[in-house]
């Protein structure tokens, strides 16, 4: 079959694959030609146009010239009209080699197998070959540079990884590495020049590990994100050494210590017993005397850190107060997570004040900071502590113009939820709000729903595990009909009956912006 007939059959096949295309290309829009071109993207490169007649060019190709690259069409047109003394510019006209993807796919498959088996050196070499191939794609680059070790490594694999940190120039991110000793990685970090993100999980962080890590942080100039989770740090002194490194490091922008600083052995056994018998919070004492000073000093001096995660780190009242004090003047931190810390009412007030003055924080997690009042959960959600925190934060939201994400879940706000609702009518920057597990009743539910009828910026709202009931549910149904900005809403487990769920689902059928609405466990009441 000659090239003219091949071209004719290919075009007819492409049109048949797109039933909406008009049979007459003269009536096509540019979008129609683009559709056909996309359909034939794997076919057209195989047509060489060496032996296509002038008649076929005019009759079969000319009507569809827009699916051919402009330079190629120009050269085909010139060649077949036999115009003299014209230079053929297209690089497509000369004999072409049809690329073979099978070899590349085999390398990809083998590289993945080597990685899964812990043969990291071999995997690295294969990824180097893949990236050297001109046909590699963005997924290849990602697989070669970002390695996730969710599944544990053998000791041999870990040795190979350490070697790669000294030699490899592709790796940029290592995730979920479980190891009890950081010293080996710390030494490699001193010399590595490509890694930008490192996540380590472990059980113990000795003083030796801390010294090695801080030495690396002072020398490394490429790491921008460091995550150390579930490490038991032996003493607050080691935490101080670690944070002192932050004072000197100029590249780290994200530091995550989630669930790490569990201190041991700082006070004598006799002293600890004395504190316990006196009814004092031991963790709070550690932090009152030590962490407040550490955080204050480090954040005053560091000017590059933009994200800090201290979730579940036994921050204590002293640490919380000091952190709040620093944030009133800090101009670089944009994201802070201090959730799941027993901070109490005083620290809650301090952070409400922070929101009134700080102009750089965009993300703030204050989840479950009133841990000491958790016993009120069953029968007396509406306690003075949670309600007062709610009112203070609401007042701050009326003044703050930079915060886009706020998590105040599990703080037993109770009637304080009404104040938050009022704030939502005035705030114009908050994009995401989590108020789950706060003992919100029907009155609070109705107030928040009414606020959604007025608010034009909130895109995500979570109020699951509250008690808004039927009245609150109906109010949300009405809000869903009116609101045009919310894209995600979680009403899970709010004591809604089957009729309430039906009413909300009917409202959802009229809403054109809400993409995700969770009503799980609501029709059981």
PyMOL commands that set and color helices and strands:
alter all, ss='L'
color gray80, all
select helices_A, chain A and resi 3-16+25-27+30-39+44-46+54-67+70-80+102-116+120-132+138-145+155-167+183-191+207-219+236-248+269-277+282-301+316-327+344-357+371-376+384-399+416-426+442-452+469-482+498-510
alter helices_A, ss='H'
color red, helices_A
select strands_A, chain A and resi 146-148+173-178+197-201+204-205+225-229+232-233+254-256+307-309+335-337+363-365+405-407+432-434+460-462+488-490+516-518
alter strands_A, ss='S'
color yellow, strands_A
deselect
rebuild
show_as cartoon
